Amino acid sequence: MSSLNQGEERPEATGCERDDVPAAPARRAYWRSLDDLQDTEDFRAWMHREFPSDADLLAGEDRRQFMKVMGASFALAGLGVAACRRIPESHIVPYSARPAGRVPGNPVYFASACERGGVAKGVLIKSIDGRPIKLEGNPDHATSVGACDSITQSGILEAYDPHRSRSVHRDGEPSDASAFTTWSDQRFGIELRKSGGAGLAILAEATGSPSMDRMRADFVAAFPKATWHEWEPITGDAERAGTELAFGASYRAHPMLDEADVVVCLDADLLSTHPNANRLARDWASTRRLDAADPADQQLSRVYAVEGVLSITGMNADDRMAVRNGDVAAVAASIALGLGVSMNGLEDLAGTATFEGRNAEILAAMIRDLKANPGKSVVTAGGGQPAAVHAMAAAINDALGNTGKTVTYTADSAPSRTASIRSLADSLGAGTVETLVVIGGNPVYDAPADLDFATAMGRAKETVHLSLRANATSAVSTWHLPRTHFLESWGDVRGYDGTVSVVQPTIQPMMPLEQKGWSPIELLAQLSGAEPKEGYSIVRATESARSRTTGTTFESHWREILDAGMIADTAWPIATPSLDAGRVAGGVSSLAAARSKVAADDLELVFTTDARVYDGRFANLGWLQELPDAVTKITWDNALLISPSLYKARGLKTGDVVSVKVDGREIEAAVFPVPGMAANTLAIALGWGQGADAGPIAENAGFDAYPVRTTTASWIADGATMSSTGGTYAFAQTQDHGAMDALIPAVPLGGIQERLPTLVRETNLEDYRTHPDFAKHRVHVAHRLSLWEETNLDGAKFRWAMSVDLNTCTGCGSCVTACQAENNIPIVGKDQIARGREMHWIRIDRYFKGDDPSAPEAVFVQPVTCMQCENAPCEQVCPVAATVHDKDGLNVMVYNRCIGTRYCGNNCPVKVRRFNYFHYTKYMDKPEHKRLQLAQNPNVTVRSRGVMEKCTYCMQRISEARITARNEDRKIRDGEVITACQAACASGAINFGDLTDPESKVSKKQALGRDYSMLAELNIRPRTQYLARIENPNHVLAEA
């Protein structure tokens, strides 16, 4: 990537790699990336540069290059380069008719839900003066359990997105709702109704909505000859097919991690991309907390991960096998054989792969652990594994007596999405479909490549597409209809366990009245001629029929539903299926025959679900684009991930563009090496590379994997080939930003290695049982005396503090997005990230342990934010007292004092202060983008150019609690102040409170023997402290 400034020398943005990877020195025990491991020149150059590059030269060719690279960012963030700005004139309008019981400026919360992939997430919508500004998890919802992942939180940004579709289009030309209504009344109300719907097909997204089911029934009744199809790129087909193999019918598996002592994940990322990840993370964390009164009696669950691509679950596993994703089936068969499961085909399947060295040791230990924990273990298979692997997992759980104890099942009647869209494509190709209605989704972009859906869809005479944004499918549709957002419309959805939630709007549809906007149930009601047609009435009618209540009884029931956000006792009943070993054997034998044709050194291409853009539908949201990937730390892109050994063997450099071919189909992507990947596995995340159709934010972001994804190779494509194209590509990643290593080149490597274990402190369970205070002895703190008298905390009534438990933090990044949404943190764009100018107040560092980059011993993550030091180095150097301690004992920023010297950033030992190089929010001043201002938190100052900022412990939430407590003449209760990061965390790793209250949770956390302060030897006295990580590897492996 070229520099913005003439003559500026800067290393290119690199990842966890270097261009040539020699043998790693054995003494290097902890490392952040491969550059760090090898102590490359690029890493040293980055590390020694205290401040990112200046940005004061914006002229000529540099300016044009800058505008080109940051174009996507401008669309949301904007750029202001004027040194002096006049505050725009504004007019104050009084509240002429205040709603009853409503105080201007006071937030109101609404319980609602959103849906992704047919699974609901329960949310609490924070609304101020009629506009939603923040989403939190509903603590009573079984799927959300009070947490909120990054995608769900970005629903706020999605609602106000200026690039959302807000108008009807016909054949690409602007139209309106009345024109579509006139056409649909003629086409559907007369012509198709007369023919019974002959030649009519519906292609819908997956949904659990009871109202959608009712509208579908009405639609089929009105058009009995019509066909209904369902498509989701993240299909879930394998689990349904696997349970059908095992039990004779399709089921949804519900692992109960809080009941399991041993967890085996067969390519299953339970803690991140699983539809029920929030619940699973919360349950997993409950078995990882060190709460025994006597450390010698402490017990922890043990997690084994078997995967080819490093995942969040793999990073948090105690022992991990790195094997090709296709060879996970052989591991499953080996486990079944080791447990005494008798079934035809198991030996053949187990023999399709050979495991040696560390992998063989882990496999043997895994089998021993499972044998020793019948009824207290669980084996899970990921959605990317074949059906036979899911069936084997069910058989293993059955053999261990886990069914009903650590895993339960509920019926799942959803169709095979792959078979459904194949059937539709065949009908389109045969010319039997004249009218196609696509409800949501983007099949032209994400349908299996071998279906050539764009061509097939073109054979229909008329197509109607309902979508939140005009995408590739909209571009080739006759009618494009704007879809209302879940914050704007009524609906109902089901959680992972089947619990029904009501979706209630908090704002009117943000589109012109003549364009109307439709929700899926409203569109179906209009097309079928059903009454009522409004979403509110449809949902109420559905619930009235389900609950069998009317009149005042129903109104009371309805009020309770809206207050709770869900309908009690609507979860699906637990099923007790019986295993059919013969059917499982048939599936295992078929898989063994297929795997026997794959050579041990064949490359496989694995398609992964992206935790940021999902299947691509969220690609135009800047918060998600700028969120670093949890594993690679790449922003604004995906990449072709490869192992360091393959990277070295092929002589590749980071960012080299290669061609990957599978069965005659081809994609191009830039490579990025990731430690811990299987040697012959290539991996690429879905949902990227959409081009202009996805919107200006997503345009030119990443590489499209769908052109080589087919109906027969939805997740694993064997026989891939890779060759260099000669092109290069620059990544922007954050892994080595803020590296707290030696600042003097003369400091030896050994000195750096002595420091790293003091930053992220960890040990194993055996050592903890005998040395529970090990974290206190990792660094010697000589004294805590200051050179001058300290008065900055005089008169403080509180000692606000935070505790972060590294034993339960997964590194998912939800806290990063929550902080951004709560505190009006701007998006800066890929180019600025590459220059080290990211604005996130929370940085999640990732460390590898071991001397082999191809097989690291462990991976650790550590969230780092402002430590709220009592003896803050930043305060001591600010010439204008812009950073000071306030009466609540917080280290705060006084923005209108800051003159931008950046001395505080230079003196911050943890490098967590952020500087506004540009006026990133100026773009919102344009009339067409003013909606974005509605997403801003009115209780948090929007910073301008030249101002430093950093974590404030969500002081606006502290102020709100203080005012409430003062009005009620009481003290602030423990737990009354919940920071945004704490609220979003699914695993409960973050605790916040007042240290002056000895009974507060944070006081108790910071009194534990494994708590420690980062850089305590500098006498900065940080209020944010960590609880050291304790792993639970199999002791036999640990001794080996």
ZAVO-965456 format. One record per residue (C-alpha): residue in three letters; x, y, z. Coordinates in pm, whole numbers, plus 50000, padded with zeros to 5 digits. Each point is the difference from the previous one (the first is absolute). Layout:
% ZAVO-965456
ALAXYZ ...
***
This chain:
% ZAVO-965456
MET500005000050000 SER501505033149900 SER500735026650258 LEU497845030850031 ASN502975022450063 GLN502875005449760 GLY503264985650121 GLU498444982150293 GLU501494965950064 ARG497554976150157 PRO499814962150003 GLU497094985549813 ALA497064986650201 THR500914964250086 GLY498354972050191 CYS501094971550220 GLU502804991549761 ARG503155010549827 ASP501024996349637 ASP502504972450068 VAL499444978550307 PRO503214983950122 ALA500114975650289 ALA498705016750315 PRO502445004650287 ALA499074977150287 ARG500385027750255 ARG497085019849852 ALA497164988250226 TYR497355027349954 TRP499335019149679 ARG497235021349852 SER500624992349634 LEU502524983049774 ASP501735033549949 ASP500305002950376 LEU501214964050027 GLN502795006349752 ASP500685035450127 THR499935013249643 GLU501125034349892 ASP496425009349916 PHE498804990950346 ARG502825019650165 ALA499335030349782 TRP496334999450090 MET500694994950369 HIS502475028550036 ARG497755025449836 GLU498185015750296 PHE497425018349788 PRO498414989049672 SER500935020049695 ASP498985036749981 ALA497225009849769 ASP500655036149923 LEU501094996549637 LEU496914995649784 ALA500805014549662 GLY500494989049641 GLU500434962949931 ASP500084991850372 ARG496585014950048 ARG498564980749706 GLN501484967550128 PHE498695007450347 MET496485006749873 LYS500084968249793 VAL501104977050282 MET497715015550260 GLY496985002849774 ALA498054972750178 SER500665015950335 PHE498845034249884 ALA496594986149929 LEU499434996150372 ALA502715019050181 GLY500695029949777 LEU503115021349998 GLY500495035250125 VAL503305016949938 ALA499205035550092 ALA502055012250292 CYS497285023850117 ARG496314992549986 ARG497005021150081 ILE497414982250212 PRO496884997249781 GLU496985020350100 SER497214980250163 HIS496505007950118 ILE498484986850322 VAL496444987349967 PRO498004994850322 TYR498104968250085 SER496515012949922 ALA498174967550082 ARG502034977850231 PRO498834963850016 ALA498584989850336 GLY502614987450244 ARG502855009049765 VAL502865022850106 PRO502065014649714 GLY503504985649995 ASN499144970250221 PRO500434966449829 VAL497144975849952 TYR500654962949950 PHE497994976849778 ALA500284962150003 SER500194987049645 ALA501924975649783 CYS501784996449669 GLU500564969449785 ARG503034986049820 GLY499964967249815 GLY496614991550143 VAL501145004050362 ALA498825028950216 LYS502205021250226 GLY498155016850285 VAL500935036750038 LEU499235030150213 ILE499745031349785 LYS501125032250165 SER498005029049859 ILE500485036950078 ASP497425025549885 GLY498494975849752 ARG503174987049837 PRO501744967050075 ILE503695004850076 LYS501264967750159 LEU499254962850010 GLU500684978350304 GLY499314963250053 ASN496814989950176 PRO501154981950318 ASP496804979450010 HIS500324987249644 ALA501324964349977 THR502115007149691 SER501365034350092 VAL500414994850378 GLY500605037550032 ALA502895001049755 CYS500155016449660 ASP502394990249722 SER501565024849760 ILE497614993049712 THR496925004850216 GLN501345032550146 SER500635013049650 GLY496254998349938 ILE499905036250116 LEU502415010649728 GLU498124978749747 ALA496715017650077 TYR501475034549938 ASP502224989349708 PRO499635026949731 HIS500624973449737 ARG496994979350098 SER497344996249735 ARG497165024250066 SER498114999649671 VAL498224976649761 HIS501674993449666 ARG498594984149686 ASP502464987549740 GLY502655021350166 GLU497995032149980 PRO498475018450300 SER496384991850074 ASP497755000250307 ALA497874977750219 SER496735008649827 ALA501374988649663 PHE501074966950149 THR496644995850174 THR498175006049674 TRP502174974449822 SER499784973950276 ASP496245003450030 GLN499724991949630 ARG502694973149984 PHE499404982450332 GLY496465010450083 ILE498514990449663 GLU502304981549761 LEU501934976950236 ARG497054994450229 LYS497974989049697 SER502714974949899 GLY500554988050357 GLY503525013749999 ALA501294979949707 GLY503495012349909 LEU500415018050333 ALA502944993250236 ILE501125015250329 LEU503635000150119 ALA500195010750363 GLU502645003850267 ALA499904975950292 THR497735011650279 GLY498394986250312 SER497225025949997 PRO496584985650096 SER498335028549808 MET502084991749693 ASP498874963750030 ARG496385011850014 MET500455023749705 ARG501644971849806 ALA497024977650068 ASP497665027449878 PHE502195005249694 VAL500014963049913 ALA496254998950048 ALA499585029149758 PHE502524985949750 PRO500024962150039 LYS502104994249688 ALA502785023350115 THR503264986150137 TRP501795011850312 HIS503794998950035 GLU502425010150274 TRP503645010149975 GLU502715009750246 PRO503724998849907 ILE500714989250359 THR497764970349936 GLY499984978350314 ASP499214971149765 ALA502734977050133 GLU498694999250356 ARG496454992649887 ALA501204973049759 GLY502314985650265 THR497324997550266 GLU497684984849741 LEU502664973749939 ALA500334993850371 PHE496375001850110 GLY497854996949690 ALA498805036350025 SER501625034350003 TYR500895015350335 ARG501825030150139 ALA502754991650251 HIS500275020350320 PRO503394995050172 MET499885007750373 LEU503545011750067 ASP499225009450359 GLU499394963150072 ALA503044986049816 ASP503444993750148 VAL501474989949663 VAL499035017149674 VAL501174987749660 CYS499465024049710 LEU500254983449660 ASP500525031049786 ALA497325016850214 ASP500515036650086 LEU497564999850290 LEU501245032950148 SER499705021849692 THR498154990449683 HIS497554974750147 PRO496405013349983 ASN499764996450379 ALA503515013350070 ASN498995024750273 ARG498354972750205 LEU502824975349939 ALA502655025650095 ARG498145007950322 ASP499674962850085 TRP503654993049916 ALA501155028950217 SER498064986350297 THR502304969649997 ARG503185021049966 ARG499645022350305 LEU502344993350289 ASP497635002050293 ALA501094971350227 ALA500635010550360 ASP503164979049999 PRO502055003049678 ALA501154964250049 ASP496424988949936 GLN499475021649692 GLN498484982749698 LEU499695012649642 SER498414985849690 ARG502314989149719 VAL499425009549637 TYR501514981549706 ALA499875015949654 VAL500524980649678 GLU500205023549703 GLY502035010749702 VAL499365037450030 LEU500775017950325 SER496725011950155 ILE498995018550315 THR499064966950158 GLY503374985849894 MET501805029750157 ASN498234992650330 ALA500394962349989 ASP502234982450250 ASP501284975549739 ARG499665004049624 MET500564977049701 ALA500865018249679 VAL498814977049718 ARG498425005849662 ASN496305007050039 GLY499334970449774 ASP501964977650237 VAL497855009450299 ALA497764971249893 ALA502904975850055 VAL500505014550348 ALA496304994950077 ALA500214964049880 SER503124993950208 ILE498255013650310 ALA497014977649938 LEU502244969649961 GLY501975009250312 LEU496775001650197 GLY498914965849882 VAL497315011149756 SER499344971049766 MET498965011349655 ASN500824990949642 GLY502225024949821 LEU501695014950308 GLU503324982449945 ASP500015009149632 LEU499295036550078 ALA502575001350282 GLY502594986449759 THR499575028449750 ALA502365021850205 THR503084993650212 PHE500755020450312 GLU503515002050138 GLY501955017550272 ARG498085025350203 ASN496734993749815 ALA500164962750081 GLU500645008150366 ILE497055023850017 LEU497714974649830 ALA500944973150251 ALA499565024050293 MET496635011049864 ILE498734964349989 ARG501234993350354 ASP498285031450128 LEU496714991049833 LYS500124964950140 ALA500585013950347 ASN497085024349978 PRO496874982049882 GLY496985022150041 LYS502275029850074 SER501455005549653 VAL498715011549665 VAL501184996549641 THR498845026249751 ALA500415003149623 GLY500205032649807 GLY497665011049725 GLY502774996249742 GLN500434962750061 PRO498204973349794 ALA496774984350125 ALA501794967850096 VAL502205018950249 HIS496895014150169 ALA498554965050009 MET503204986450158 ALA499955027750259 ALA496444989750089 ALA501084963550019 ILE502965008250224 ASN497815020650234 ASP497514971450008 ALA502754975050085 LEU501245022150283 GLY496555005550143 ASN500225037349932 THR496625003149826 GLY497595017850230 LYS502805010250237 THR502525020949807 VAL498225001349665 THR496305001749921 TYR498065000549676 THR496995018749864 ALA498194992549676 ASP501155020349697 SER497704998049701 ALA501895025049782 PRO500644987649645 SER503374994649842 ARG500835034949880 THR502434986849740 ALA497434976049856 SER497355027250009 ILE501935025549795 ARG501184972749762 SER496364990849939 LEU499155036449931 ALA502955004249763 ASP498914969049809 SER496455013549971 LEU501265033849883 GLY502274983349746 ALA497104979149871 GLY497915031449953 THR497224988850234 VAL500345030650224 GLU498665032149855 THR499705020950317 LEU502624998150273 VAL499735017950334 VAL503275001950199 ILE499465009450364 GLY503305012450138 GLY503384985249921 ASN502265004449701 PRO500024967249805 VAL501565014949689 TYR503095006150214 ASP500004970850242 ALA498194970749834 PRO502174969549924 ALA502185006749699 ASP499004968649810 LEU496375012149988 ASP500865031749806 PHE497055016050176 ALA500325033849829 THR499444984049660 ALA497204978150131 MET498285029450165 GLY500165019349674 ARG497684974249843 ALA497115011250221 LYS497765025949835 GLU499455019750319 THR501985001250321 VAL499265018250324 HIS502775005150253 LEU499435012550355 SER503285011250151 LEU501485023650255 ARG502415012749738 ALA500194999049624 ASN502474972049933 ALA501014977249712 THR496654982250004 SER498125033049997 ALA501965011049694 VAL498554971849788 SER496485000850147 THR496925015449842 TRP498875015050328 HIS502225009550291 LEU498105007650320 PRO501565017050305 ARG499854978350311 THR499325014950341 HIS502624995050269 PHE499244980350317 LEU500155032950190 GLU497235013349773 SER497544971349972 TRP497914974850191 GLY500744963049983 ASP500634968650199 VAL502974976350003 ARG501274968950180 GLY503204995750199 TYR502334970249970 ASP497904980950254 GLY496765009649828 THR498915027650238 VAL497845025449815 SER500885036850025 VAL498015029549871 VAL501875025549788 GLN498685034550079 PRO501025031749816 THR501475030150176 ILE499985024049706 GLN497895005649691 PRO501394986149671 MET502645024649887 MET498865003149642 PRO497535022149811 LEU496354992150058 GLU499424993949628 GLN502644972550012 LYS498344982950299 GLY502464972150078 TRP498944964150076 SER500924973550251 PRO499924964049868 ILE496664992450166 GLU498475032149863 LEU501154991949647 LEU498544965050016 ALA496745014050135 GLN499815024349709 LEU500824974049735 SER497544974450136 GLY497275025250069 ALA499834990050367 GLU498605022750268 PRO501265017450203 LYS502965013149804 GLU501835020250269 GLY502794982650189 TYR498655010050342 SER496604984549934 ILE501504968949839 VAL502204992750302 ARG497195006350246 ALA497674977049804 THR502644972649999 GLU500515002250376 SER496295002250068 ALA499504967649810 ARG502944982950172 SER499045011050352 ARG496274995649934 THR499225032750173 THR497975030149894 GLY498715032850138 THR501395013450326 THR501674967050079 PHE502035002249681 GLU500825036850057 SER501444991950342 HIS501924970749853 TRP501285022149714 ARG501245026250246 GLU501964973550190 ILE501564987649677 LEU501195034649899 ASP501415006450347 ALA501964967350003 GLY500914999349632 MET499084963349972 ILE497164975850050 ALA500394976450294 ASP499804962349956 THR500415000649622 ALA503344981749985 TRP499944967949799 PRO499564968550207 ILE503064978750063 ALA499964968649787 THR501394965950092 PRO501044984849667 SER501354964549968 LEU503224993149815 ASP499814979749680 ALA503524985349973 GLY499314984249662 ARG499155033249837 VAL503115016150154 ALA502144971549867 GLY498735006149651 GLY500955036850016 VAL503424991850150 SER500754974649726 SER499085024649727 LEU502215026750152 ALA502874975450040 ALA499774991249630 ALA500125037149907 ARG502905008150234 SER502034970349877 LYS500395018249668 VAL501655030250165 ALA503794998250023 ALA501785009850320 ASP501755029349833 ASP496995013249807 LEU499025035750071 GLU496515007650124 LEU498185033349981 VAL497845006750306 PHE497225025950001 THR499465016650338 THR497235021050149 ASP501195035350066 ALA499175013050348 ARG499875035549864 VAL498125000049668 TYR498364965650045 ASP499084988449648 GLY500565034849853 ARG496755017150098 PHE501775022650252 ALA502965009449783 ASN498965036449962 LEU500175007550374 GLY503145019250092 TRP500084988350363 LEU500334964149881 GLN502475007649721 GLU502305017550245 LEU499704973750273 PRO503214979349993 ASP499454963349927 ALA500394981050327 VAL502664976749858 THR501855018949727 LYS499385035850124 ILE499345010249639 THR497595029049946 TRP498055009549686 ASP500824966949828 ASN499954962750006 ALA502964979749875 LEU501004965849879 LEU501344985450322 ILE502844974949979 SER502364983050242 PRO503525013650058 SER501484967449870 LEU498145002149667 TYR500745037149985 LYS503714992850028 ALA499974969849769 ARG498365019949719 GLY502315030050050 LEU497105023750053 LYS499905034450155 THR497135014850195 GLY497585016249758 ASP501114979749698 VAL496964994549782 VAL499504963849903 SER497574981249783 VAL498094971550164 LYS498284975049772 VAL497444973950097 ASP498254977849743 GLY500615024549718 ARG498855030550194 GLU502405026950112 ILE500355028950244 GLU502845023750075 ALA500885010950352 ALA502955013150199 VAL501704976250242 PHE500445005350372 PRO501824974550219 VAL498404989850330 PRO501854979650263 GLY498264968150103 MET498364992249667 ALA500204965149854 ALA502804997249746 ASN497884992549694 THR496975021150080 LEU499065032249823 ALA497165020350149 ILE497995030149894 ALA497075017350169 LEU496725004349818 GLY498245033149945 TRP502735022049853 GLY500945013449658 GLN496515011249903 GLY500995030949805 ALA497885031149951 ASP496704981450047 ALA500714996150371 GLY500345037550061 PRO502895024850019 ILE501254986750335 ALA500314964149880 GLU501165008149647 ASN503444985349928 ALA500164984250346 GLY501364964849996 PHE499744970649762 ASP496924981449883 ALA500024962850085 TYR496574991249861 PRO501164994249637 VAL501624966950107 ARG497404989650258 THR497634973849861 THR497094978550113 THR502354970350047 ALA502805019850165 SER498215024650225 TRP502665000550271 ILE502964978149901 ALA501284998749643 ASP502604972649949 GLY502564999549725 ALA500685037349998 THR503045013949822 MET501785032850072 SER502305020049775 SER501415034950016 THR498665026949769 GLY502845024250061 GLY497705026050152 THR500215014550350 TYR497485013850248 ALA500405020550317 PHE498244990250321 ALA499255022850292 GLN500234981350328 THR500465010150361 GLN501884971550164 ASP503345017450051 HIS498495034050084 GLY500815010350355 ALA502734973950042 MET501415005350347 ASP503504987149932 ALA503375015850056 LEU500415034849851 ILE503754996749972 PRO501374976749731 ALA502854990350227 VAL497614982850244 PRO500514962749945 LEU497274976049897 GLY500184983750341 GLY498985032650164 ILE496935002349780 GLN499104964250083 GLU500255008150368 ARG497505028249958 LEU497354982549788 PRO498994974450267 THR499375029150236 LEU497455015049759 VAL497904969049941 ARG500504976850295 GLU499014963749971 THR500674965650137 ASN498344966050009 LEU497554986650254 GLU502514977050166 ASP502365028850069 TYR497165022350119 ARG498904974450257 THR503405001450167 HIS500845036549926 PRO496685019349988 ASP501805033350033 PHE502374993749709 ALA498885031849823 LYS501375021250284 HIS503514986849948 ARG500445004149625 VAL501545034550046 HIS501825017050285 VAL498545033450108 ALA502765017950189 HIS497895026950167 ARG496995021949944 LEU501365033450105 SER499505030949786 LEU502455028349944 TRP497435025650109 GLU496965002950219 GLU496914986649825 THR496815020250038 ASN498094990249688 LEU497694976750192 ASP499265023450290 GLY496275002650063 ALA499074971349767 LYS496844982750119 PHE500454969149786 ARG502764977149881 TRP498534986749680 ALA501884969549876 MET499784971649754 SER501034963550011 VAL500574979449684 ASP500104962250038 LEU502364985949737 ASN498724965350082 THR496585007749854 CYS500805026649738 THR499694984049656 GLY501355029349797 CYS496805002249792 GLY500065038349971 SER496415006850109 CYS501345024350259 VAL501795019649729 THR496815005949802 ALA497995007350316 CYS502515026750098 GLN499905014849651 ALA496215001749996 GLU499755014350352 ASN502725026249972 ASN499595013649646 ILE503354986649887 PRO500525007549629 ILE501014977149718 VAL503275010549839 GLY500474976649704 LYS502504974449884 ASP502815024049918 GLN499935015850343 ILE499964965850167 ALA503114990649802 ARG501665031350140 GLY499164990150357 ARG497285026350041 GLU497074978150104 MET497635017050243 HIS498694970250197 TRP500315006050372 ILE500444962650060 ARG502834980349843 ILE499964962150024 ASP503564986949995 ARG500674964349891 TYR503074980250100 PHE501304966649877 LYS502064977750226 GLY502714976049886 ASP502884999249755 ASP498214984249702 PRO497755023749801 SER498374970549826 ALA498904984850331 PRO499915025650283 GLU499524985250345 ALA497255024650090 VAL498375032649901 PHE499145027450250 VAL497875031149963 GLN500005031050216 PRO497705030349971 VAL501965032050061 THR498455033850061 CYS500745030650213 MET501114986850337 GLN498605030450183 CYS503325003350182 GLU499895017050337 ASN503545012249934 ALA499375007249634 PRO503095007449787 CYS497835018249746 GLU498945026450253 GLN503595008150087 VAL500935011749650 CYS496885017849871 PRO500865037349979 VAL496375011450018 ALA498564975650256 ALA497714984649737 THR500324966250169 VAL499335000950374 HIS498304981250281 ASP496445010650077 LYS498104999450329 ASP498984964049937 GLY503634989549981 LEU499954994349625 ASN502735009149757 VAL497995021149754 MET500535020549686 VAL498925036649984 TYR499555001849625 ASN499775037649964 ARG503335004350178 CYS501874975249782 ILE502365016549752 GLY501214967449843 THR503624998450116 ARG499604962250039 TYR502455000550289 CYS497504979150196 GLY500014973149732 ASN503784999850004 ASN500084995750377 CYS497244973850019 PRO501764967150075 VAL497194978449860 LYS499455020449681 VAL496205002750018 ARG499455036949932 ARG498565009249663 PHE500525032049804 ASN497535015049751 TYR502185007449700 PHE496965011649803 HIS496475011850062 TYR498614965549936 THR496365008850061 LYS499735030249770 TYR498434978749730 MET496884997150215 ASP499355037249956 LYS498904994549641 PRO496194999949965 GLU499894965849837 HIS501954984650287 LYS498545017750300 ARG498244968050100 LEU503364987350124 GLN499915026850269 LEU496974982450145 ALA502184970350089 GLN502245021650220 ASN499714997650379 PRO498865034750113 ASN501664994850338 VAL503484996749850 THR501925028649839 VAL500784995549631 ARG503695007849975 SER501525021249725 ARG503335002249824 GLY503105004850212 VAL498584984850320 MET501304970350196 GLU497514974750140 LYS499944967250189 CYS497864977650223 THR497975018950259 TYR498514970250188 CYS496725011149836 MET499855030350226 GLN496625009449852 ARG498574968350151 ILE501665008150332 SER498475034849991 GLU496564985649924 ALA500244976150297 ARG501325027750226 ILE497085023049913 THR497484972350057 ALA501554990650335 ARG500125036250111 ASN496355005449910 GLU499114969350203 ASP502305010750288 ARG502144968849998 LYS503394987149892 ILE500694985149661 ARG499374962850029 ASP502524974349886 GLY499124989249648 GLU497975031449932 VAL502725012849766 ILE500654975649717 THR502485011549739 ALA499264993949633 CYS502774974149966 GLN498814981950311 ALA496414998949875 ALA501004985249664 CYS502294972750136 ALA498404965949962 SER502454982350230 GLY499765025450282 ALA503755006149993 ILE499675036950094 ASN498945013250341 PHE499705036650098 GLY499285017350325 ASP501195021050293 LEU503044988850198 THR498895020150305 ASP497244974050038 PRO501744968850133 GLU496954979149909 SER499975010549636 LYS500764973549738 VAL502995019049870 SER501475003050354 LYS499704962750045 LYS501474993149657 GLN502995022450063 ALA500564983150336 LEU500474965849843 GLY503454985150000 ARG500304998649622 ASP499245036849937 TYR502795022049870 SER500635034649861 MET501575005649662 LEU503345018150031 ALA499605003850377 GLU503785003850022 LEU499615034849846 ASN498005011250306 ILE497095011649786 ARG497494982850232 PRO497444990049736 ARG496364996050098 THR499484973949727 GLN501424966850108 TYR500104965249854 LEU499324965250130 ALA502674976849866 ARG499114972549757 ILE500014963950120 GLU500054972649738 ASN498974964350055 PRO501974979149750 ASN500044962650041 HIS502714994350260 VAL501484971249801 LEU500525023549705 ALA501335027250228 GLU502614976650141 ALA500964988849649 
***
